[in-house]
Amino acid sequence: MARQRILLLYPNERDMSLVPPVIALFTSLLKERGHQVSLFDCTGYAFDGKADPDVEREKNLFFKTANPGQHAGVKAKLNNMYQDFTDKVNDFKPTLIAMTVTESTFLRGLSLLDYLRNKKSIHIPTIVGGVFPTFAPGRVIKENSIDIVCVGEGENAIVDLCDRMEKEQPIENIPNLWLKRKDGHIIKNLPGKAVDINQLPSLDFSIFDDDRFYRPMRGNIYRMLPIETHRGCPYTCTFCNSPSQGELYQKQTKSSFFRKKSMEKIREEFINFRDNWKGNYVFFWADTFLAWNKKELAEFCDMYSEFQFPFWCQSRPETVADNVDGLSKLRMLKEVGLHHMSFGLEHGNEEFRKRIIGRNYSNKVAIDALKNPAKLDITFTINNIIGFPDETRKLAFDTIEVNRKIDSFNLSCSTFAPYHGTKLRDLAENRKYIPQELIAPPNTDYSVLQMPHFTKEDIYKLQRTFVMYVKFPKSRWKEIERAEFNDDIGNALWSKLRKEFTESYFQTPEPAINKVNM
């Protein structure tokens, strides 16, 4: 018997993405079983069309260049990514390559596996998991360089796979795994029950480069690590694939995909965060952090008072509704370290939001709710999306109008992406806005939908001026409208307006909390 050597591959497209907890968790699980683990992290490598990382960070108006003496964050990797990956494989000599992907990172990761497999002297078994393989397993496993696909959660599957490989036992009947035989036949195992997240080991971040822990937040850089409090989401937004995860596990395993960690388990992870990884800022890895009821939230705040690291979390507007409960929730969280929140508004037309996006609350509820963080001087970001299927420019301006009524510290506007496993993906296919074979690309300025009533060009023009329409007075709207155009006059005007926007509306952050100085 030989212990396995697992090379984890993370084909990250975004320099500033947090370290993913799933890789730290797999590292811990596999080491517990005596296997050796290493990582190839694509973060920091250049790819086609990407600007200088510092320029990208400045563009989102949420970060200013580090002060003298501060850690500079993620380091750029100037070598050839494909050669570095090959060298890593030659040095580590893995018995298995395990890649975790989203839909937007799949093609980049696949290019690395293809590059390696095309070198005829190197043939190493590969397994690919993540949310995209879960909802498009047939598409993923047909690739020549992919041997196994994990459908659903991978904690039990990867441990079972590596243990059986070590003992040279058959692997064809492992739950959650689709396996491709040499003759091309695919074995499709059903998922096992949802993992008991309270029985998982503490995260092991040791295989990440140290610079990956540093992230900009409101003008300063912190040593930020993720803590998972919930897995899944109780809501059913149609642009998100969490609802489909819930349906998959309920149908196939009669178990719930949405789970809450116990306070004892979360406390254990904070101790690991503090003592082993020297974190000084927490990002709560939960689709909706305030999915706790009032009693659970009070228990969390009581437990967290022992630590009081500044933290960032995300939720929905109605979870801080404008009443005594909404205000008291935020007050409790601020007292123990709440530093910044993100709220997903997504769209500003009530009927469209309910019918197309699956969010049923009024604009008044959202606007009034988001007065609560302002009352307590809690800074927050509003997240918006434009380019939904069947949306029009007029509907998108409803989103702008609602944002103008909310005193947010910052706001974002993303272009809709039709991810597999979402109801809006199905709608986009049925409307013939996208071809069935489309794989949603990394976050781009341009929509992939072909809609006659809201073209790619129109979506792009509005997306790049969205924050200006929200923050500038309406007397400037004609000027902003001209800046939408991607021509010499429009680009010059956009640059001028962006400079004015930065100087007028980029709020100066307060002194950092536990700021990292190197």
C-alpha positions in Angstrom: 0.0 0.0 0.0 1.2 3.5 -0.8 -0.1 6.8 0.6 -1.5 9.0 -2.1 0.0 12.3 -3.3 -2.8 14.7 -4.1 -2.2 17.9 -6.1 -5.0 20.3 -5.5 -5.6 22.7 -8.5 -7.3 26.0 -8.0 -7.7 27.8 -11.4 -8.7 31.2 -9.8 -9.4 34.0 -12.3 -9.6 36.8 -9.7 -6.5 38.1 -8.0 -8.4 39.2 -4.9 -10.5 36.1 -4.3 -10.2 34.9 -0.7 -8.5 31.6 0.0 -11.3 29.0 -0.6 -12.2 27.1 2.5 -12.9 23.9 0.5 -9.2 23.5 -0.3 -8.1 24.1 3.3 -10.7 21.6 4.3 -9.6 18.9 1.8 -6.0 19.5 2.9 -7.0 18.8 6.5 -9.1 15.7 5.7 -6.5 14.1 3.5 -3.6 14.8 5.9 -5.6 13.2 8.6 -5.6 10.0 6.5 -1.9 10.2 6.0 -1.9 11.3 2.4 0.4 14.0 1.1 -1.1 17.2 -0.3 0.2 20.1 -2.3 -1.4 23.0 -4.2 -1.1 24.8 -7.6 -2.9 28.1 -7.1 -3.4 30.2 -10.3 -4.0 33.4 -8.4 -1.6 36.1 -9.5 -0.8 34.7 -13.0 -1.6 37.0 -15.9 -4.1 35.9 -18.5 -5.3 37.4 -21.8 -7.0 40.8 -21.5 -6.1 41.4 -17.8 -4.9 44.8 -16.7 -2.3 45.4 -14.1 -3.7 44.1 -10.7 -3.3 47.4 -9.0 -5.2 49.2 -11.7 -8.0 46.6 -11.4 -8.2 47.1 -7.6 -8.3 50.9 -8.0 -11.1 50.6 -10.7 -13.6 49.2 -8.3 -13.4 52.3 -6.1 -13.1 50.1 -3.0 -9.4 50.1 -2.5 -6.5 52.6 -2.5 -2.9 51.6 -2.9 -1.4 50.3 0.3 0.3 52.8 2.6 4.1 52.7 3.1 5.0 49.7 5.3 1.7 47.8 4.6 1.6 44.4 3.2 1.0 44.7 -0.6 -1.3 41.7 -0.9 -1.3 39.1 -3.6 2.0 39.0 -5.6 2.0 38.9 -9.3 3.4 35.7 -10.8 5.4 36.6 -13.9 6.4 33.1 -15.1 4.5 31.0 -17.6 1.6 29.4 -15.8 1.6 26.2 -17.9 5.3 25.6 -17.5 5.1 26.3 -13.7 2.2 23.8 -13.5 4.2 21.1 -15.4 7.2 21.8 -13.1 5.0 21.4 -10.0 3.7 18.1 -11.3 7.2 16.8 -12.1 8.5 17.9 -8.7 5.6 16.7 -6.5 4.8 13.5 -8.6 1.1 13.4 -7.7 -0.9 10.2 -7.9 -4.1 12.3 -8.3 -4.9 15.8 -9.5 -8.0 17.2 -7.9 -9.4 20.5 -9.3 -12.3 22.5 -7.8 -14.0 24.9 -10.2 -16.9 27.2 -10.7 -18.4 27.6 -14.2 -16.3 30.8 -14.8 -13.0 29.0 -13.9 -13.6 25.7 -15.6 -12.1 26.5 -19.0 -9.0 28.0 -17.5 -8.5 24.9 -15.3 -9.3 22.6 -18.2 -6.6 24.3 -20.3 -4.0 23.3 -17.6 -5.2 19.7 -17.5 -5.2 19.5 -21.3 -1.7 21.0 -21.4 -0.5 18.3 -19.0 -2.4 15.4 -20.6 -1.1 16.3 -24.1 2.4 15.7 -22.8 2.3 12.0 -23.6 4.8 11.1 -20.9 2.5 12.4 -18.2 -0.8 10.7 -17.4 -2.1 11.2 -13.9 -5.7 10.5 -12.9 -7.8 13.6 -12.5 -11.0 14.5 -10.6 -13.0 17.7 -10.9 -15.5 19.0 -8.5 -17.4 22.1 -7.6 -20.7 23.7 -8.4 -20.3 23.6 -12.2 -19.5 19.8 -12.4 -22.4 19.2 -10.0 -24.9 20.7 -12.5 -23.1 19.8 -15.8 -21.4 16.5 -15.0 -21.9 15.1 -18.5 -20.3 18.2 -20.1 -17.3 18.0 -17.8 -16.6 14.3 -17.9 -16.6 14.2 -21.7 -13.3 16.1 -21.7 -10.3 13.8 -22.5 -8.2 15.2 -19.6 -10.9 14.5 -17.0 -11.4 11.0 -15.5 -13.7 11.5 -12.6 -16.3 14.1 -11.7 -17.7 14.8 -8.3 -21.4 15.6 -8.2 -22.3 17.5 -5.0 -20.2 17.7 -1.9 -16.7 16.2 -2.1 -15.5 15.8 1.5 -16.4 12.1 1.8 -15.9 11.3 -1.8 -12.3 12.4 -2.1 -11.3 10.7 1.2 -12.9 7.5 0.1 -11.3 7.7 -3.3 -7.8 8.3 -2.0 -8.1 5.6 0.6 -9.2 3.0 -2.0 -6.5 4.1 -4.4 -4.0 3.6 -1.5 -5.3 0.0 -0.9 -5.7 -0.7 -4.6 -9.4 -1.4 -4.1 -12.2 -0.8 -6.7 -13.4 2.8 -6.9 -16.4 2.3 -9.3 -19.1 2.5 -6.5 -18.1 5.6 -4.5 -21.1 7.9 -3.9 -21.1 11.3 -5.6 -18.6 10.2 -8.3 -19.0 9.8 -12.0 -16.1 7.7 -13.4 -15.0 7.3 -17.1 -13.7 3.8 -18.0 -11.0 3.4 -20.6 -13.7 2.3 -23.2 -15.5 5.6 -22.6 -18.4 4.1 -20.6 -19.4 6.4 -17.7 -20.4 5.0 -14.3 -22.8 7.4 -12.6 -23.1 7.0 -8.8 -25.8 8.9 -6.9 -24.8 11.5 -4.2 -24.5 10.4 -0.6 -26.2 12.2 2.2 -25.2 15.8 2.9 -22.1 16.0 5.0 -22.4 16.6 8.8 -20.5 20.0 8.8 -20.1 19.9 12.6 -17.9 16.8 12.3 -15.4 18.3 9.9 -11.8 19.0 11.0 -10.4 22.5 11.4 -9.2 24.2 8.2 -5.5 23.8 7.2 -4.3 26.8 5.2 -0.6 25.7 5.2 -0.4 24.9 1.5 -1.3 28.5 0.5 1.4 31.2 -0.1 1.3 33.6 2.8 0.4 36.6 0.6 -2.9 35.0 -0.3 -4.3 35.8 3.2 -4.1 39.6 2.6 -7.0 41.5 1.2 -8.0 45.2 0.8 -10.9 46.4 2.8 -12.0 50.1 2.8 -8.5 51.4 2.0 -6.4 49.1 4.2 -5.1 45.6 3.9 -5.9 42.9 6.5 -4.9 39.3 7.0 -8.4 38.0 6.2 -9.5 34.4 6.3 -13.0 32.8 5.7 -15.1 31.2 8.3 -18.1 29.1 7.2 -21.2 29.5 9.4 -23.9 28.1 7.1 -23.8 25.9 4.0 -26.4 26.4 1.4 -29.2 29.1 1.6 -32.8 29.1 2.7 -33.8 31.4 -0.1 -34.6 30.5 -3.7 -33.2 33.2 -6.0 -33.3 32.1 -9.6 -29.9 33.5 -10.6 -28.2 31.3 -7.9 -27.6 27.6 -7.9 -27.9 27.1 -4.1 -31.7 26.3 -4.5 -30.8 23.6 -7.0 -28.3 22.1 -4.5 -31.2 21.9 -2.0 -33.4 20.2 -4.6 -30.7 17.8 -5.6 -30.0 16.6 -2.0 -33.7 16.5 -1.1 -34.6 14.4 -4.1 -31.6 12.1 -4.2 -30.7 11.7 -0.5 -33.7 13.0 1.5 -31.2 15.2 3.4 -31.1 19.0 3.7 -28.3 20.9 1.8 -28.9 24.0 4.0 -27.2 23.5 7.3 -26.1 25.7 10.2 -22.9 25.1 12.1 -23.2 24.8 15.9 -21.8 27.6 18.0 -19.3 25.2 19.5 -18.0 24.3 16.1 -17.8 27.9 15.0 -15.9 28.8 18.2 -13.5 26.0 17.5 -12.8 27.5 14.1 -12.2 31.0 15.6 -9.6 29.5 17.9 -7.9 27.9 14.9 -8.2 31.2 13.0 -6.5 33.1 15.8 -3.9 30.7 17.2 -2.8 28.8 14.1 -3.2 31.3 11.2 -2.9 34.7 13.0 -5.9 36.1 11.2 -7.0 39.6 12.1 -10.2 40.0 9.9 -13.0 37.5 9.3 -15.0 37.1 6.1 -18.1 35.0 6.9 -18.5 32.4 4.2 -22.3 32.3 4.0 -24.7 33.2 1.3 -26.9 34.8 3.9 -25.2 35.4 7.2 -28.4 36.6 8.9 -30.2 33.3 8.1 -30.0 32.7 11.9 -33.1 33.4 14.0 -32.9 36.0 16.8 -32.0 33.4 19.5 -29.2 31.9 17.4 -27.8 35.4 16.6 -27.7 36.3 20.3 -25.9 33.0 21.0 -23.4 33.8 18.2 -22.7 37.4 19.5 -22.3 36.0 23.1 -19.7 33.5 21.8 -18.0 36.0 19.4 -17.5 38.5 22.2 -14.5 36.3 23.2 -12.8 37.2 19.9 -14.2 40.4 18.5 -12.2 40.3 15.2 -13.5 42.9 12.8 -15.6 41.1 10.2 -17.4 41.4 6.9 -20.6 39.5 6.0 -23.3 39.4 3.4 -27.0 39.2 3.7 -30.3 40.4 2.2 -32.1 43.7 2.9 -35.2 42.2 4.5 -33.0 40.4 7.1 -32.4 43.8 8.7 -36.0 45.0 8.2 -36.8 48.5 9.6 -38.2 47.5 13.0 -36.8 46.9 16.5 -35.5 43.4 15.6 -33.6 44.6 12.5 -31.9 47.4 14.4 -31.1 45.2 17.5 -29.5 42.6 15.2 -27.2 45.1 13.7 -26.4 46.7 17.1 -25.5 43.3 18.6 -23.2 42.6 15.6 -21.5 46.0 15.7 -20.8 45.6 19.4 -18.7 42.4 18.7 -16.9 43.5 15.6 -19.1 44.1 12.5 -17.0 46.3 10.2 -18.7 46.1 6.8 -21.7 44.4 5.2 -22.8 43.6 1.7 -26.5 43.4 0.8 -27.8 41.8 -2.4 -30.5 44.1 -3.8 -29.9 42.8 -7.4 -32.9 44.6 -9.0 -35.1 47.6 -8.3 -38.4 46.7 -10.1 -40.7 45.0 -7.6 -42.7 43.0 -10.1 -39.7 41.9 -12.2 -37.7 41.1 -9.0 -40.6 38.8 -7.8 -41.4 37.2 -11.2 -38.0 36.7 -12.7 -35.5 36.7 -9.8 -37.7 35.1 -7.1 -37.4 37.9 -4.5 -40.7 39.0 -3.0 -40.3 42.2 -1.0 -41.2 45.8 -1.7 -38.7 48.5 -2.5 -40.0 50.4 0.6 -39.0 47.4 2.8 -35.5 47.4 1.3 -35.0 51.1 1.4 -36.3 51.4 5.0 -34.3 48.3 6.1 -31.1 49.8 4.8 -31.5 52.9 6.9 -30.7 50.7 9.9 -27.0 50.2 9.2 -26.7 53.9 8.4 -28.3 54.8 11.8 -25.6 52.8 13.5 -22.8 54.1 11.3 -22.2 50.6 9.8 -20.8 50.9 6.3 -22.3 48.7 3.6 -22.2 47.8 -0.1 -25.2 47.3 -2.3 -24.8 44.5 -5.0 -26.8 44.9 -8.2 -27.1 42.9 -11.4 -28.2 44.1 -14.9 -28.8 42.1 -18.1 -31.2 39.6 -16.7 -33.2 37.6 -19.2 -36.2 39.7 -20.4 -34.8 42.8 -18.8 -34.9 46.2 -20.6 -33.0 49.4 -20.2 -36.0 50.9 -18.6 -36.2 48.1 -16.0 -32.5 48.5 -15.3 -33.1 52.2 -14.5 -35.5 51.1 -11.8 -32.5 49.5 -10.1 -30.6 52.8 -10.4 -33.5 54.8 -8.9 -33.8 52.5 -5.9 -30.0 52.7 -5.3 -30.3 56.5 -5.3 -32.6 56.3 -2.3 -30.1 54.2 -0.2 -27.1 55.8 1.6 -24.6 53.1 0.9 -20.8 53.4 1.3 -20.3 51.7 -2.0 -22.2 49.8 -4.7 -21.5 47.3 -7.4 -23.1 46.4 -10.7 -22.4 43.0 -12.2 -23.5 41.7 -15.6 -25.8 38.7 -15.3 -24.2 35.3 -16.0 -26.4 32.3 -16.9 -24.8 29.6 -14.7 -25.8 26.0 -15.0 -28.0 24.8 -12.2 -30.1 28.1 -12.1 -33.6 28.7 -13.2 -32.5 31.7 -15.1 -30.1 29.6 -17.1 -33.1 27.5 -18.2 -35.1 30.6 -19.0 -32.2 32.0 -21.1 -31.9 28.7 -23.0 -35.7 28.5 -23.6 -35.8 32.1 -24.9 -32.8 31.3 -27.3 -30.8 34.0 -25.7 -27.9 31.6 -25.3 -26.9 28.3 -27.0 -27.3 25.2 -24.8 -23.6 24.4 -25.0 -22.5 27.8 -23.6 -20.2 27.8 -20.6 -20.5 31.1 -18.8 -17.1 32.9 -19.0 -15.2 34.7 -16.2 -16.7 38.0 -15.1 -16.6 40.2 -18.1 -18.0 43.6 -19.1 -20.1 42.1 -21.9 -23.2 40.0 -21.5 -23.4 36.6 -23.2 -27.1 36.9 -23.8 -28.4 37.8 -27.2 -31.6 39.9 -26.4 -33.1 42.1 -29.1 -34.7 44.5 -26.5 -31.5 44.9 -24.4 -28.4 44.3 -26.5 -24.9 43.3 -25.2 -23.7 46.8 -26.1 -26.5 48.5 -24.2 -25.9 46.4 -21.2 -22.2 47.2 -21.3 -22.7 50.9 -21.6 -25.1 51.0 -18.6 -22.9 48.7 -16.5 -19.9 50.9 -16.8 -21.8 54.1 -15.9 -24.1 52.6 -13.3 -22.5 54.0 -10.2 -22.4 57.5 -11.9 -26.1 57.4 -12.5 -26.7 56.5 -8.9 -24.4 59.0 -7.2 -24.3 62.1 -9.5 -27.3 64.5 -9.5 -29.8 63.9 -12.3 -28.7 67.2 -13.9 -25.6 65.3 -15.0 -27.4 62.4 -16.6 -27.2 63.7 -20.1 -23.5 64.0 -19.7 -23.3 60.4 -18.2 -25.4 59.1 -21.1 -22.8 60.4 -23.6 -20.1 58.8 -21.5 -21.7 55.4 -22.1 -20.4 55.2 -25.6 -17.2 53.4 -26.2 -15.7 55.9 -28.6 -13.1 58.7 -28.2 -15.5 61.3 -26.9 -17.3 58.8 -24.7 -14.2 57.3 -23.2 -12.6 60.7 -22.5 -15.8 61.9 -20.8 -16.0 58.6 -18.9 -12.5 59.1 -17.6 -13.2 62.6 -16.6 -16.4 61.6 -14.7 -14.7 58.7 -13.1 -12.0 61.0 -11.7 -14.6 63.3 -10.4 -16.6 60.4 -8.9 -13.5 59.1 -7.1 -12.7 62.5 -5.7 -16.3 63.3 -4.7 -17.8 60.0 -3.7 -15.0 57.7 -2.6 -15.3 58.1 1.1 -12.1 58.3 3.1 -11.9 55.2 5.3 -11.4 55.5 9.0 -8.2 54.3 10.6 -7.8 50.5 10.2 -8.8 48.1 12.8 -5.8 45.8 13.7 -4.2 47.0 10.5 -1.4 44.8 9.2 2.0 46.5 9.1 5.0 44.6 7.9 
